Amino acid sequence: MRKLVASLVLAVALGAASVADAAPRVRFTSLTSPVYQGSNATARVSTTKGASCTITVTYKSGRSSAKGLTRKTASSSGAVSWTWKVGSNTTPGDWPVKVSCTRSGTGSATKYLKVLRR
């Protein structure tokens, strides 16, 4: 009986550890879209508090290097946001915005930004 109880305690402890070590869930709460060339866009996500998050915006010309697209740490409520300027020559269209967050695993989400001609 003691071995059974010890096995159950160990199984519960291991299960709790795997839940705590799960990859963070990443969910967009808002994305400025559509946005005009030369205007600011903002992306907001919800994830695990303290997670380290990166954002990648990829236009026809390639990955954006706009100011503001830096690594950030999620707040105590799990909120993270970025604001950047869409270039005045950015090709109109729908472009992927990918956010990846890491904390005992990595989770990500992608949404599309619609850029309109000014």
C-alpha positions as CSV (number, residue, x, y, z in Angstrom):
1,M,0.0,0.0,0.0
2,R,2.8,2.4,0.8
3,K,4.4,1.8,-2.6
4,L,1.1,2.6,-4.3
5,V,0.7,5.9,-2.3
6,A,4.3,6.8,-3.0
7,S,3.8,6.1,-6.7
8,L,0.6,8.2,-6.8
9,V,2.3,11.1,-5.0
10,L,5.2,11.0,-7.5
11,A,2.8,10.8,-10.5
12,V,0.9,13.9,-9.2
13,A,4.1,15.8,-8.6
14,L,5.5,15.0,-12.1
15,G,2.1,16.0,-13.6
16,A,2.2,19.3,-11.8
17,A,5.8,19.9,-13.0
18,S,4.9,19.2,-16.6
19,V,2.0,21.7,-16.4
20,A,4.3,24.4,-14.9
21,D,6.8,23.7,-17.7
22,A,4.3,23.9,-20.5
23,A,5.0,26.3,-23.4
24,P,3.3,29.7,-22.9
25,R,0.1,30.3,-24.8
26,V,0.3,33.4,-27.0
27,R,-2.8,35.2,-28.2
28,F,-3.2,38.4,-30.0
29,T,-5.5,40.8,-28.2
30,S,-5.2,43.5,-30.9
31,L,-3.4,44.4,-34.1
32,T,-3.8,47.8,-35.9
33,S,-5.1,46.6,-39.2
34,P,-5.6,47.9,-41.8
35,V,-2.8,50.5,-41.5
36,Y,-1.7,53.1,-44.1
37,Q,1.9,53.3,-45.4
38,G,3.8,55.8,-43.2
39,S,1.6,55.2,-40.1
40,N,2.1,53.5,-36.8
41,A,0.9,50.0,-36.1
42,T,0.5,48.4,-32.7
43,A,0.4,44.7,-31.8
44,R,-0.7,43.5,-28.3
45,V,-0.6,39.9,-27.1
46,S,-1.5,38.0,-23.9
47,T,0.8,35.3,-22.7
48,T,2.5,33.9,-19.5
49,K,3.7,36.5,-17.1
50,G,7.4,37.0,-17.3
51,A,7.7,35.3,-20.7
52,S,10.4,36.7,-23.0
53,C,8.7,37.7,-26.3
54,T,9.9,38.6,-29.8
55,I,8.0,40.0,-32.7
56,T,8.8,39.5,-36.4
57,V,7.0,41.5,-39.1
58,T,7.8,40.3,-42.7
59,Y,7.0,42.5,-45.7
60,K,7.5,41.8,-49.4
61,S,11.0,43.3,-49.0
62,G,11.8,41.1,-46.0
63,R,11.9,41.2,-42.3
64,S,11.3,44.7,-40.8
65,S,14.0,46.3,-38.8
66,A,11.7,49.2,-37.6
67,K,12.4,50.7,-34.2
68,G,10.2,49.3,-31.5
69,L,10.3,45.7,-32.8
70,T,12.5,44.6,-29.8
71,R,12.5,41.7,-27.4
72,K,10.1,42.4,-24.4
73,T,9.1,40.7,-21.2
74,A,5.5,40.1,-20.4
75,S,4.0,42.1,-17.5
76,S,2.7,40.5,-14.3
77,S,-0.7,40.2,-16.1
78,G,1.0,38.6,-19.2
79,A,0.5,41.7,-21.5
80,V,3.1,42.7,-24.1
81,S,2.8,45.3,-26.8
82,W,4.9,46.8,-29.6
83,T,4.4,49.9,-31.7
84,W,6.4,50.6,-34.9
85,K,6.2,52.7,-38.0
86,V,5.2,51.1,-41.3
87,G,7.4,52.5,-44.0
88,S,6.0,55.0,-46.5
89,N,7.3,52.7,-49.3
90,T,6.0,49.4,-47.8
91,T,4.2,47.4,-50.5
92,P,0.5,47.3,-49.8
93,G,-0.8,43.8,-49.0
94,D,-1.3,41.4,-46.1
95,W,1.9,40.7,-44.2
96,P,2.6,38.3,-41.3
97,V,3.2,39.5,-37.8
98,K,4.6,36.6,-35.7
99,V,5.1,36.8,-31.9
100,S,7.0,34.1,-30.1
101,C,7.3,33.9,-26.3
102,T,9.6,31.7,-24.2
103,R,9.3,30.5,-20.6
104,S,9.9,26.8,-20.0
105,G,9.1,26.2,-23.7
106,T,8.1,28.4,-26.7
107,G,4.7,29.4,-27.9
108,S,3.8,31.6,-30.9
109,A,0.9,33.2,-32.8
110,T,0.7,34.8,-36.2
111,K,-1.7,37.4,-37.5
112,Y,-1.8,39.4,-40.7
113,L,-1.3,43.1,-41.0
114,K,-3.1,44.7,-44.0
115,V,-1.1,47.7,-45.3
116,L,-2.9,50.2,-47.5
117,R,-1.6,52.7,-50.0
118,R,-1.6,56.2,-48.6
